[in-house]
Amino acid sequence: MTPFIQAQSVHAHYGASHVLQGVSLDIGRGESIGLLGRNGMGKSTFIRTILGHVAASSGDISIRGKNCTKAEPYQVARLGIAYVPEGRGIFPNLSVRENLQVAARPGFDGRKEWTYERILHTFPRLSERLDHGGQQLSGGEQQMLAIGRALMTNPDVLILDEATEGLAPLIIAEIWRIIAEVRRTGMSTLIVDRNYRKVLAHTDRCVVLEKGCLVVSERSEILAAQPEVLMRYLGV
């Protein structure tokens, strides 16, 4: 079966800085992938290159078998990719209700599994704050809203970049509960998070970036049993 997302030998630059150096990664339908690495190793750049926010210098990116190497971000989104960026990116001047409703649409194939009602059931804290502006929410509530808004697009792939960063422990536990629930639906996920143990526990496979190169690709349960590899590339 053709991978849902296929990146082949992708290079990317920021000016003279060669950030991605020939990264290849496939994401299958229903597969959950962890993207690990120390800070500054190219994880967010790789995500942004897939999404069209950063132009690939060379290599190929395909989504649903369609070449999307030079696609615009809105074209990538329409193919069923949802993105929860580091920093959340919610609309601060819109209410919780408006943040959710502005993103609502059927999926690529017309599916409407993630309805407004289902989001509020999944995120009960948001249902209590529907009239609050985005800027009035706590950091954890903003993160829940960012994930809920992404799910309102009924995506086939959910990409999470540091979804638990800077949050209180109880909120972090809630975010991972939601990630597990999303995974059980069969949606593909690509997860970047500093808590490598949680990433390994909530994914099928993990890859590690080191200075813009993909240096490890392994089943998550196998990598979890290789502390020497984790120490070498993550410093843990």
Secondary structure by P-SEA (a helix, b strand, c coil): ccccbbbcbbbbbccccccccbbbbbbcccbbbbbbbcccccaaaaaaaaaccccccbbbbbccccccccccaaaaaaaccccccccccccccccaaaaaaaaccccccccccccaaaaaaacaaaaaccccccccccaaaaaaaaaaaaacccccbbbbccccccccaaaaaaaaaaaaaaaaabbbbbbbccaaaaaaacccbbbbbccccccccccaaaaaacaaaaaacccc
